[in-house]
Amino acid sequence: MADPEKRGNPEQYYHVLRRPLVTEKTTSQLDRCNQYAFEVASTTNKVEIRQAVETLFGVQVEAVNVVKMPSKRRRMFGRPGLSKPWKKAIVTLRDGDSIEVS
């Protein structure tokens, strides 16, 4: 699926992946297990995430794990509130493949 002629239109996948998550934990996962973390749209599933990563980055995905991150209590302008819940995807790539995340 890494062949450019076989991949779909990349513009249809831009709404799936919101942003890459670069933290100490995700950096260590990248080094140890070749795993990358992304914030994804809350309505997407594993199949759509796999297709989006393979199409946008031209790599082969071995596995996709999805975690729903709950909302947290926050204080804004002195008033209590909640942050929005979001969805995180941890994508495991085939050995030898990599993504440039900055």
C-alpha angles and dihedrals in degrees: 000000000000090000109109094222092056097048121094130239107302094210092070091061101050092091092054099062111050101178141328116258112229112185135135091265095049091046091055090047089052091055097042105035107012090245126151127196126216136178104234137188112279093235098056127101134208095270093054091047091051092050092047095051093044092048100042098041103026096233136125116251119212100183142358123205120189126203126186107218111211126227118265132213111260135174117225122183089345094305125110119244145144132259117232119267115242142182127246126198124200110201122197114205130205116265111276095026122106141171125220103235118174 
